[in-house]
Amino acid sequence: MASRNDLPPGKDIADMRCSGALTIARAGSTARELEGLSQGGTIDLSGVERMDTVGAWLIHRTQRDRDAKVVGANPDVQALLDQVAANDHPVLVRPDQRPAPTRALEELGAATYDIGRTLMGLLGFFGATLIGFGNVIRRPKRFRINAVVQAFDSVGVRALAIIGLMSFLIGVVIGQQGAVQLAQFGAESYTINLIGRITVRELGPLMTAIMVAGRSGSAFAAQIGTMKITEEIDAMRTIGVSPIEALVVPRVLAAVLMMPLLAFFAMLTGIIGGGIFCWLSLKIPPASYAMRISEVVPVRDLYVGLIKSPVFGFIIALGGCFQGMLVKGNSEEVGRRTTNAVVQSIFMVIVLDAMFAVFFSSIGWL
């Protein structure tokens, strides 16, 4: 509480001595008494036994507004006053709007910085994953085969239905659109060439990778992210279990092994969908369609599709696990990281597919 010399009513005082506890419990009376301090007065805090943030703010506000001088504060009280003063910054309710070009450049710079930081983090995570694989190879007894089997079920078996349906419909769409365009030149029979080569070489592996990224990559990020929030990963480290070996390696291994099988399944269903369209619409018998497919689709196209698939699977699983490991804070972060995992995985898959196209073209595998 504050004490002051007796003065006539309406007169401000030049010196004020505070004593006891300046806490939130006495904020109202303290504020009223401090209002009576004259401009340039002195506040003596030598009698203050305890002060909280509210009391410190009242003293600081009086010192700031009335240009008062504070004396007699003990080290603890003075440290609290200094902290309050250091955090007393004016805040604009509506910040000044910067010019649009400046904001655009700032956003571009921030996005570029985030991309670079993410790539560096992903590169480091890639190295940690390789070390995890090395540890598993050196000490195979630590490897959890059950985790790989569960990942096989999640990545492969449960994805067959959606990948099969998607590939079948894509085969039908390619056949229909190709037949419409080729009919202008009287070359409907070449629809088979279009269906076979584009399905085996490109769309089979690529669409499978996109579906796996949206389905399994997001699941990896959500699962590991939830474990981060519930501190299960910290508990694993406490008992000496490496999260990379226990969580990341099985998922990456499952994705790498299952992607070629899923891509081959997508190729078959896409060709079957295109064949049914050719049979019903173009009146091409299934036997003739199968024979023509074997003639126009070279084996190297199959090799191209199967070579790309495990690389896509590795990137998808690595990106999903990496984003899951970055989760911290609350459940909202899980959703954000899951979205990032899907977007980044699909982006990297498309970039890698373009790089593969240039590479195979340069070595003559057209």
Solvent accessible surface area in square Angstrom, and as a share of the most:
residue,aa,sasa,rsa
1,M,99,0.44
2,A,5,0.04
3,S,55,0.35
4,R,118,0.43
5,N,109,0.56
6,D,146,0.76
7,L,83,0.41
8,P,81,0.51
9,P,138,0.87
10,G,87,0.84
11,K,130,0.55
12,D,83,0.43
13,I,6,0.03
14,A,61,0.47
15,D,85,0.44
16,M,4,0.02
17,R,115,0.42
18,C,0,0.00
19,S,32,0.21
20,G,22,0.21
21,A,20,0.15
22,L,2,0.01
23,T,14,0.08
24,I,121,0.62
25,A,94,0.73
26,R,104,0.38
27,A,22,0.17
28,G,41,0.39
29,S,42,0.27
30,T,2,0.01
31,A,20,0.16
32,R,161,0.59
33,E,43,0.19
34,L,5,0.03
35,E,106,0.48
36,G,11,0.10
37,L,0,0.00
38,S,25,0.16
39,Q,126,0.56
40,G,48,0.46
41,G,4,0.04
42,T,37,0.21
43,I,0,0.00
44,D,38,0.20
45,L,1,0.01
46,S,68,0.44
47,G,17,0.16
48,V,7,0.04
49,E,148,0.66
50,R,150,0.55
51,M,22,0.10
52,D,42,0.22
53,T,84,0.49
54,V,50,0.29
55,G,1,0.01
56,A,0,0.00
57,W,86,0.30
58,L,12,0.06
59,I,0,0.00
60,H,21,0.10
61,R,85,0.31
62,T,10,0.06
63,Q,69,0.31
64,R,118,0.43
65,D,80,0.42
66,R,66,0.24
67,D,104,0.54
68,A,9,0.07
69,K,128,0.54
70,V,28,0.16
71,V,52,0.30
72,G,44,0.42
73,A,26,0.20
74,N,59,0.30
75,P,113,0.71
76,D,116,0.60
77,V,8,0.05
78,Q,73,0.33
79,A,48,0.37
80,L,40,0.20
81,L,10,0.05
82,D,76,0.40
83,Q,110,0.49
84,V,18,0.10
85,A,46,0.35
86,A,65,0.50
87,N,114,0.59
88,D,43,0.22
89,H,124,0.55
90,P,134,0.84
91,V,128,0.73
92,L,110,0.55
93,V,146,0.84
94,R,213,0.78
95,P,92,0.58
96,D,115,0.59
97,Q,150,0.67
98,R,119,0.43
99,P,88,0.56
100,A,61,0.47
101,P,95,0.60
102,T,53,0.31
103,R,87,0.32
104,A,60,0.46
105,L,125,0.62
106,E,82,0.37
107,E,120,0.54
108,L,115,0.57
109,G,40,0.38
110,A,55,0.43
111,A,46,0.36
112,T,81,0.47
113,Y,141,0.54
114,D,61,0.31
115,I,105,0.53
116,G,31,0.30
117,R,146,0.53
118,T,35,0.21
119,L,102,0.51
120,M,133,0.59
121,G,30,0.29
122,L,19,0.10
123,L,112,0.56
124,G,47,0.45
125,F,21,0.09
126,F,70,0.29
127,G,27,0.26
128,A,37,0.29
129,T,0,0.00
130,L,88,0.44
131,I,117,0.59
132,G,3,0.03
133,F,47,0.20
134,G,28,0.27
135,N,26,0.13
136,V,18,0.11
137,I,136,0.69
138,R,156,0.57
139,R,95,0.35
140,P,90,0.56
141,K,199,0.84
142,R,104,0.38
143,F,45,0.19
144,R,117,0.43
145,I,107,0.54
146,N,103,0.53
147,A,12,0.09
148,V,3,0.01
149,V,83,0.48
150,Q,129,0.57
151,A,7,0.06
152,F,57,0.24
153,D,48,0.25
154,S,30,0.20
155,V,0,0.00
156,G,1,0.01
157,V,91,0.52
158,R,158,0.58
159,A,1,0.01
160,L,70,0.35
161,A,83,0.65
162,I,71,0.36
163,I,1,0.00
164,G,9,0.09
165,L,103,0.51
166,M,26,0.12
167,S,7,0.04
168,F,63,0.26
169,L,93,0.46
170,I,40,0.20
171,G,1,0.01
172,V,43,0.25
173,V,84,0.48
174,I,21,0.11
175,G,0,0.00
176,Q,70,0.31
177,Q,97,0.43
178,G,6,0.06
179,A,7,0.06
180,V,75,0.43
181,Q,99,0.44
182,L,43,0.22
183,A,47,0.36
184,Q,127,0.56
185,F,164,0.68
186,G,62,0.59
187,A,20,0.16
188,E,64,0.29
189,S,53,0.34
190,Y,115,0.44
191,T,0,0.00
192,I,4,0.02
193,N,39,0.20
194,L,69,0.35
195,I,0,0.00
196,G,0,0.00
197,R,79,0.29
198,I,60,0.31
199,T,5,0.03
200,V,8,0.04
201,R,34,0.13
202,E,44,0.20
203,L,41,0.20
204,G,3,0.03
205,P,0,0.00
206,L,30,0.15
207,M,46,0.21
208,T,0,0.00
209,A,0,0.00
210,I,45,0.23
211,M,51,0.23
212,V,1,0.01
213,A,0,0.00
214,G,37,0.36
215,R,81,0.29
216,S,1,0.01
217,G,0,0.00
218,S,20,0.13
219,A,29,0.23
220,F,4,0.02
221,A,1,0.01
222,A,34,0.26
223,Q,77,0.34
224,I,0,0.00
225,G,0,0.00
226,T,68,0.40
227,M,36,0.16
228,K,58,0.24
229,I,60,0.31
230,T,76,0.44
231,E,112,0.50
232,E,81,0.36
233,I,1,0.00
234,D,75,0.39
235,A,53,0.41
236,M,28,0.13
237,R,129,0.47
238,T,116,0.68
239,I,132,0.67
240,G,58,0.55
241,V,57,0.33
242,S,35,0.23
243,P,9,0.06
244,I,30,0.15
245,E,15,0.07
246,A,6,0.05
247,L,14,0.07
248,V,0,0.00
249,V,1,0.00
250,P,1,0.00
251,R,36,0.13
252,V,0,0.00
253,L,51,0.25
254,A,0,0.00
255,A,1,0.01
256,V,38,0.22
257,L,90,0.45
258,M,29,0.13
259,M,0,0.00
260,P,30,0.19
261,L,113,0.56
262,L,1,0.00
263,A,0,0.00
264,F,85,0.35
265,F,67,0.28
266,A,1,0.01
267,M,3,0.01
268,L,83,0.41
269,T,21,0.12
270,G,2,0.02
271,I,28,0.14
272,I,96,0.49
273,G,0,0.00
274,G,0,0.00
275,G,10,0.10
276,I,67,0.34
277,F,29,0.12
278,C,0,0.00
279,W,130,0.46
280,L,118,0.59
281,S,60,0.39
282,L,42,0.21
283,K,155,0.66
284,I,28,0.14
285,P,72,0.45
286,P,71,0.45
287,A,75,0.58
288,S,53,0.34
289,Y,13,0.05
290,A,61,0.47
291,M,123,0.55
292,R,65,0.24
293,I,21,0.11
294,S,83,0.54
295,E,120,0.54
296,V,29,0.17
297,V,22,0.13
298,P,37,0.23
299,V,93,0.54
300,R,95,0.35
301,D,0,0.00
302,L,51,0.25
303,Y,111,0.42
304,V,2,0.01
305,G,0,0.00
306,L,54,0.27
307,I,80,0.41
308,K,2,0.01
309,S,0,0.00
310,P,35,0.22
311,V,55,0.32
312,F,0,0.00
313,G,0,0.00
314,F,41,0.17
315,I,31,0.16
316,I,1,0.00
317,A,0,0.00
318,L,5,0.03
319,G,1,0.01
320,G,0,0.00
321,C,0,0.00
322,F,13,0.05
323,Q,1,0.00
324,G,0,0.00
325,M,27,0.12
326,L,61,0.30
327,V,0,0.00
328,K,154,0.65
329,G,73,0.70
330,N,86,0.44
331,S,88,0.57
332,E,137,0.61
333,E,24,0.11
334,V,22,0.13
335,G,41,0.39
336,R,125,0.46
337,R,40,0.15
338,T,27,0.15
339,T,80,0.46
340,N,39,0.20
341,A,0,0.00
342,V,32,0.18
343,V,90,0.52
344,Q,46,0.21
345,S,0,0.00
346,I,44,0.22
347,F,134,0.56
348,M,33,0.15
349,V,0,0.00
350,I,88,0.45
351,V,62,0.36
352,L,37,0.18
353,D,16,0.08
354,A,57,0.44
355,M,116,0.52
356,F,31,0.13
357,A,47,0.37
358,V,108,0.62
359,F,109,0.45
360,F,6,0.03
361,S,54,0.35
362,S,87,0.56
363,I,84,0.43
364,G,47,0.45
365,W,79,0.28
366,L,112,0.56
